[in-house]
Protein backbone atom coordinates (compact mmCIF):
# COMPACT_ATOMS: atom_id res chain seq x y z
CA UNK A 1 0.00 0.00 0.00
CA UNK A 2 2.91 2.33 0.60
CA UNK A 3 3.57 3.00 -3.09
CA UNK A 4 -0.10 3.67 -3.82
CA UNK A 5 -0.62 6.02 -0.87
CA UNK A 6 0.28 9.26 -2.74
CA UNK A 7 -2.20 8.38 -5.49
CA UNK A 8 -4.89 7.70 -2.90
CA UNK A 9 -4.18 10.97 -1.08
CA UNK A 10 -4.36 12.93 -4.34
CA UNK A 11 -7.61 11.20 -5.28
CA UNK A 12 -9.18 11.94 -1.90
CA UNK A 13 -8.06 15.57 -2.12
CA UNK A 14 -9.59 16.01 -5.56
CA UNK A 15 -12.81 14.30 -4.47
CA UNK A 16 -12.99 16.54 -1.39
CA UNK A 17 -12.41 19.61 -3.57
CA UNK A 18 -15.18 18.54 -5.94
CA UNK A 19 -17.64 17.85 -3.09
CA UNK A 20 -16.97 21.19 -1.39
CA UNK A 21 -17.15 23.00 -4.75
CA UNK A 22 -20.56 21.45 -5.43
CA UNK A 23 -21.69 22.47 -1.96
CA UNK A 24 -20.57 26.04 -2.60
CA UNK A 25 -22.27 26.15 -5.98
CA UNK A 26 -25.50 24.94 -4.36
CA UNK A 27 -25.23 27.83 -1.89
CA UNK A 28 -24.89 30.42 -4.64
CA UNK A 29 -21.12 30.76 -4.86
CA UNK A 30 -19.47 30.98 -8.27
CA UNK A 31 -16.55 28.85 -9.42
CA UNK A 32 -13.67 31.19 -10.23
CA UNK A 33 -12.04 28.64 -12.54
CA UNK A 34 -14.89 27.91 -14.94
CA UNK A 35 -12.98 25.27 -16.89
CA UNK A 36 -11.96 23.29 -13.76
CA UNK A 37 -12.53 19.58 -14.14
CA UNK A 38 -11.86 17.01 -11.42
CA UNK A 39 -11.03 14.52 -14.17
CA UNK A 40 -8.18 16.68 -15.51
CA UNK A 41 -7.01 17.47 -11.98
CA UNK A 42 -6.76 13.74 -11.33
CA UNK A 43 -4.90 13.17 -14.60
CA UNK A 44 -2.42 15.95 -13.80
CA UNK A 45 -1.77 14.87 -10.20
CA UNK A 46 -1.54 11.17 -11.01
CA UNK A 47 0.64 11.90 -14.04
CA UNK A 48 3.04 13.93 -11.93
CA UNK A 49 3.11 11.23 -9.26
CA UNK A 50 3.71 8.53 -11.88
CA UNK A 51 6.62 10.54 -13.30
CA UNK A 52 8.09 10.94 -9.82
CA UNK A 53 7.64 7.21 -9.22
CA UNK A 54 9.47 6.34 -12.43
CA UNK A 55 12.22 8.79 -11.48
CA UNK A 56 12.68 6.92 -8.19
CA UNK A 57 11.61 9.75 -5.89
CA UNK A 58 10.93 8.66 -2.31
CA UNK A 59 7.35 8.06 -1.19
CA UNK A 60 7.36 10.80 1.46
CA UNK A 61 7.98 13.45 -1.23
CA UNK A 62 5.28 11.96 -3.43
CA UNK A 63 2.92 12.12 -0.43
CA UNK A 64 3.74 15.80 -0.07
CA UNK A 65 2.92 16.42 -3.74
CA UNK A 66 -0.28 14.35 -3.49
CA UNK A 67 -1.41 16.28 -0.42
CA UNK A 68 -1.37 19.54 -2.40
CA UNK A 69 -4.67 18.39 -3.89
CA UNK A 70 -6.22 19.01 -0.46
CA UNK A 71 -5.54 22.76 -0.71
CA UNK A 72 -8.58 23.29 -2.94
CA UNK A 73 -10.87 21.58 -0.43
CA UNK A 74 -9.36 23.55 2.46
CA UNK A 75 -9.90 26.80 0.57
CA UNK A 76 -13.51 25.83 -0.22
CA UNK A 77 -14.22 24.94 3.41
CA UNK A 78 -12.84 28.29 4.59
CA UNK A 79 -15.02 30.09 2.05
CA UNK A 80 -18.10 28.10 3.09
CA UNK A 81 -17.44 28.89 6.76
CA UNK A 82 -17.02 32.58 6.00
CA UNK A 83 -13.41 32.66 7.23
CA UNK A 84 -12.10 33.49 3.78
CA UNK A 85 -14.09 35.60 1.35
CA UNK A 86 -12.84 33.83 -1.73
CA UNK A 87 -11.29 35.38 -4.76
CA UNK A 88 -12.52 38.79 -5.86
CA UNK A 89 -12.53 39.09 -9.61
N, CA and C of each residue as an Amber inpcrd file, in Angstrom:
protein
   267
   0.8240000  -1.2050000   0.0000000   0.0000000   0.0000000   0.0000000
   0.8580000   1.2550000   0.0000000   2.0780000   1.1480000   0.4490000
   2.9100000   2.3260000   0.5960000   3.1260000   3.0720000  -0.7250000
   3.3430000   2.3640000  -1.8020000   3.5740000   2.9960000  -3.0920000
   2.3240000   3.6430000  -3.6690000   1.1590000   3.1410000  -3.3070000
  -0.0980000   3.6710000  -3.8250000  -0.6390000   4.8170000  -2.9850000
  -0.1000000   5.0130000  -1.8010000  -0.6220000   6.0240000  -0.8730000
  -0.6640000   7.4300000  -1.4640000   0.3600000   7.9080000  -2.1680000
   0.2770000   9.2570000  -2.7370000  -0.8650000   9.4000000  -3.7450000
  -1.1120000   8.3490000  -4.5160000  -2.1960000   8.3760000  -5.4920000
  -3.5520000   8.4220000  -4.7800000  -3.6590000   7.6870000  -3.6920000
  -4.8920000   7.6950000  -2.9030000  -5.1160000   9.0560000  -2.2600000
  -4.0700000   9.6370000  -1.7050000  -4.1770000  10.9660000  -1.0770000
  -4.6100000  12.0020000  -2.1070000  -3.9930000  11.9780000  -3.2830000
  -4.3590000  12.9280000  -4.3390000  -5.8070000  12.7220000  -4.7610000
  -6.2280000  11.4900000  -4.9000000  -7.6110000  11.2040000  -5.2820000
  -8.6080000  11.6860000  -4.2450000  -8.3040000  11.4680000  -2.9800000
  -9.1780000  11.9390000  -1.9020000  -9.2310000  13.4610000  -1.8780000
  -8.1000000  14.1070000  -2.0940000  -8.0640000  15.5680000  -2.1200000
  -8.9020000  16.1390000  -3.2490000  -8.8080000  15.5400000  -4.4170000
  -9.5860000  16.0110000  -5.5650000 -11.0700000  15.7490000  -5.3510000
 -11.4010000  14.5970000  -4.7860000 -12.8050000  14.3000000  -4.4750000
 -13.3440000  15.2850000  -3.4390000 -12.5630000  15.5810000  -2.4130000
 -12.9920000  16.5400000  -1.3880000 -13.1680000  17.9280000  -1.9860000
 -12.2830000  18.3170000  -2.8970000 -12.4100000  19.6090000  -3.5700000
 -13.6900000  19.6530000  -4.3870000 -13.9710000  18.5930000  -5.1150000
 -15.1830000  18.5390000  -5.9420000 -16.4410000  18.6200000  -5.0790000
 -16.4710000  17.8570000  -3.9760000 -17.6440000  17.8550000  -3.0900000
 -17.8630000  19.2330000  -2.4790000 -16.8050000  19.8620000  -1.9990000
 -16.9670000  21.1880000  -1.3940000 -17.2960000  22.2450000  -2.4450000
 -16.7930000  22.0790000  -3.6580000 -17.1550000  22.9990000  -4.7460000
 -18.6340000  22.8740000  -5.0630000 -19.1370000  21.6520000  -5.1450000
 -20.5580000  21.4460000  -5.4320000 -21.4270000  22.0210000  -4.3180000
 -20.9700000  21.9000000  -3.0870000 -21.6910000  22.4710000  -1.9550000
 -21.7360000  23.9870000  -2.0640000 -20.6120000  24.5890000  -2.4260000
 -20.5660000  26.0390000  -2.5950000 -21.4350000  26.5170000  -3.7360000
 -21.4280000  25.7850000  -4.8480000 -22.2740000  26.1550000  -5.9770000
 -23.7520000  26.0760000  -5.6130000 -24.1030000  25.0780000  -4.8040000
 -25.5000000  24.9380000  -4.3650000 -25.9140000  26.0830000  -3.4430000
 -24.9480000  26.7050000  -2.7970000 -25.2300000  27.8280000  -1.8920000
 -25.1250000  29.1840000  -2.5860000 -24.9120000  29.1790000  -3.8890000
 -24.8860000  30.4220000  -4.6370000 -23.5210000  30.9930000  -4.9370000
 -22.4660000  30.3040000  -4.5250000 -21.1220000  30.7650000  -4.8640000
 -20.8440000  30.4840000  -6.3310000 -19.8410000  31.1440000  -6.8650000
 -19.4710000  30.9820000  -8.2670000 -18.0720000  30.3960000  -8.3350000
 -17.8830000  29.4350000  -9.2060000 -16.5550000  28.8470000  -9.4180000
 -15.6920000  29.8480000 -10.1670000 -14.5380000  30.1980000  -9.6010000
 -13.6690000  31.1910000 -10.2310000 -12.8890000  30.5980000 -11.4030000
 -12.7320000  29.3040000 -11.4310000 -12.0390000  28.6420000 -12.5360000
 -13.0900000  27.8480000 -13.3060000 -13.7210000  28.4940000 -14.2800000
 -14.8900000  27.9090000 -14.9440000 -14.5640000  26.6600000 -15.7500000
 -13.3170000  26.4660000 -16.1280000 -12.9770000  25.2650000 -16.8900000
 -12.3620000  24.1770000 -16.0090000 -12.4850000  24.3090000 -14.6750000
 -11.9560000  23.2920000 -13.7580000 -12.6940000  21.9790000 -13.9550000
 -11.9490000  20.9130000 -14.0080000 -12.5260000  19.5840000 -14.1370000
 -11.7950000  18.6520000 -13.1770000 -12.5330000  17.9480000 -12.3170000
 -11.8600000  17.0060000 -11.4220000 -11.1520000  15.8930000 -12.1920000
 -11.6780000  15.5520000 -13.3550000 -11.0320000  14.5220000 -14.1730000
  -9.6260000  14.9620000 -14.5640000  -9.4890000  16.1960000 -15.0860000
  -8.1760000  16.6780000 -15.5090000  -7.2610000  16.9150000 -14.3180000
  -7.8200000  17.3230000 -13.1910000  -7.0060000  17.4750000 -11.9820000
  -6.4100000  16.1250000 -11.5870000  -7.2350000  15.0810000 -11.6590000
  -6.7620000  13.7370000 -11.3300000  -5.6800000  13.2850000 -12.3120000
  -5.8910000  13.5340000 -13.5930000  -4.9000000  13.1660000 -14.6040000
  -3.5810000  13.8900000 -14.3420000  -3.6470000  15.1690000 -14.0350000
  -2.4240000  15.9450000 -13.7960000  -1.6940000  15.4630000 -12.5490000
  -2.4210000  15.3070000 -11.4360000  -1.7690000  14.8680000 -10.2020000
  -1.2140000  13.4590000 -10.3500000  -2.0110000  12.5360000 -10.8710000
  -1.5420000  11.1680000 -11.0090000  -0.4220000  11.0640000 -12.0270000
  -0.4560000  11.8920000 -13.0660000   0.6390000  11.9020000 -14.0370000
   1.9360000  12.3690000 -13.4040000   1.8450000  13.4270000 -12.6170000
   3.0370000  13.9280000 -11.9260000   3.5690000  12.8930000 -10.9460000
   2.6790000  12.2560000 -10.2160000   3.1100000  11.2340000  -9.2550000
   3.7270000  10.0260000  -9.9660000   3.1540000   9.6490000 -11.1120000
   3.7120000   8.5290000 -11.8760000   5.1080000   8.8790000 -12.3790000
   5.2970000  10.1160000 -12.8440000   6.6200000  10.5420000 -13.3040000
   7.6220000  10.5210000 -12.1590000   7.1990000  10.9800000 -10.9910000
   8.0860000  10.9430000  -9.8220000   8.4080000   9.5100000  -9.4200000
   7.4300000   8.6200000  -9.5490000   7.6420000   7.2100000  -9.2180000
   8.6750000   6.5880000 -10.1560000   8.5250000   6.8700000 -11.4440000
   9.4720000   6.3370000 -12.4340000  10.8700000   6.9030000 -12.1880000
  10.9310000   8.1640000 -11.7430000  12.2240000   8.7920000 -11.4760000
  12.8620000   8.2810000 -10.1840000  12.1200000   7.4930000  -9.4100000
  12.6750000   6.9190000  -8.1900000  12.6110000   7.8380000  -6.9830000
  11.7520000   8.8250000  -7.0160000  11.6130000   9.7530000  -5.8890000
  10.9800000   9.0160000  -4.7060000  11.4100000   9.3460000  -3.5150000
  10.9260000   8.6610000  -2.3110000   9.4540000   8.9330000  -2.0600000
   8.7940000   7.9980000  -1.4190000   7.3530000   8.0600000  -1.1950000
   6.9510000   9.2630000  -0.3600000   7.7530000   9.6660000   0.6080000
   7.3570000  10.7980000   1.4560000   7.2320000  12.0840000   0.6390000
   8.0760000  12.2640000  -0.3730000   7.9820000  13.4460000  -1.2260000
   6.7730000  13.3600000  -2.1510000   6.4760000  12.1460000  -2.5960000
   5.2800000  11.9590000  -3.4260000   4.0230000  12.1960000  -2.5920000
   4.0530000  11.8300000  -1.3200000   2.9200000  12.1200000  -0.4330000
   2.7270000  13.6230000  -0.2660000   3.8130000  14.3490000  -0.1750000
   3.7360000  15.8020000  -0.0680000   3.0780000  16.3920000  -1.3190000
   3.5000000  15.9490000  -2.4840000   2.9160000  16.4240000  -3.7370000
   1.4390000  16.0330000  -3.8070000   1.1090000  14.8120000  -3.4610000
  -0.2780000  14.3500000  -3.4850000  -1.1640000  15.1190000  -2.5230000
  -0.6090000  15.5510000  -1.4070000  -1.4060000  16.2750000  -0.4160000
  -1.7380000  17.6910000  -0.8690000  -1.0420000  18.2150000  -1.8750000
  -1.3720000  19.5400000  -2.4050000  -2.7900000  19.5770000  -2.9570000
  -3.3070000  18.4280000  -3.3550000  -4.6730000  18.3880000  -3.8880000
  -5.7030000  18.7530000  -2.8170000  -5.3090000  18.6670000  -1.5590000
  -6.2210000  19.0140000  -0.4620000  -6.3780000  20.5220000  -0.2870000
  -5.4780000  21.3040000  -0.8730000  -5.5440000  22.7580000  -0.7140000
  -6.8450000  23.3390000  -1.2710000  -7.3280000  22.8050000  -2.3770000
  -8.5830000  23.2850000  -2.9390000  -9.7460000  23.0580000  -1.9960000
  -9.7970000  21.8820000  -1.3790000 -10.8670000  21.5800000  -0.4320000
 -10.7620000  22.4570000   0.8080000  -9.5470000  22.6920000   1.2910000
  -9.3580000  23.5540000   2.4640000  -9.8300000  24.9670000   2.1470000
  -9.4590000  25.4740000   0.9880000  -9.9040000  26.8010000   0.5740000
 -11.4300000  26.8580000   0.5130000 -12.0440000  25.8530000  -0.1050000
 -13.5090000  25.8320000  -0.2170000 -14.1820000  25.7980000   1.1520000
 -13.6430000  25.0270000   2.0680000 -14.2190000  24.9420000   3.4150000
 -14.1250000  26.2930000   4.1110000 -12.9840000  26.9680000   3.9730000
 -12.8360000  28.2900000   4.5900000 -13.8130000  29.2980000   3.9840000
 -14.0450000  29.2060000   2.6880000 -15.0160000  30.0930000   2.0520000
 -16.4190000  29.7780000   2.5520000 -16.7620000  28.4970000   2.6300000
 -18.0990000  28.1030000   3.0890000 -18.3450000  28.5040000   4.5410000
 -17.3060000  28.4980000   5.3640000 -17.4410000  28.8940000   6.7640000
 -17.3990000  30.4040000   6.9660000 -17.0750000  31.1300000   5.9040000
 -17.0160000  32.5820000   5.9980000 -15.7040000  33.1220000   6.5300000
 -14.7240000  32.2450000   6.7190000 -13.4140000  32.6640000   7.2340000
 -12.6410000  33.3940000   6.1360000 -12.7900000  32.9220000   4.9290000
 -12.1020000  33.4940000   3.7800000 -13.1620000  33.9010000   2.7670000
 -13.0570000  35.0870000   2.2530000 -14.0880000  35.6030000   1.3540000
 -14.0220000  35.0670000  -0.0540000 -12.9960000  34.3150000  -0.3800000
 -12.8440000  33.8270000  -1.7300000 -12.1560000  34.8450000  -2.5980000
 -11.9660000  34.5030000  -3.8250000 -11.2890000  35.3850000  -4.7550000
 -12.2390000  36.4780000  -5.2330000 -11.7380000  37.6730000  -5.3260000
 -12.5220000  38.7880000  -5.8610000 -12.0200000  39.0500000  -7.2680000
 -12.9230000  38.9240000  -8.2050000 -12.5340000  39.0920000  -9.6150000
 -13.1100000  40.3870000 -10.1360000
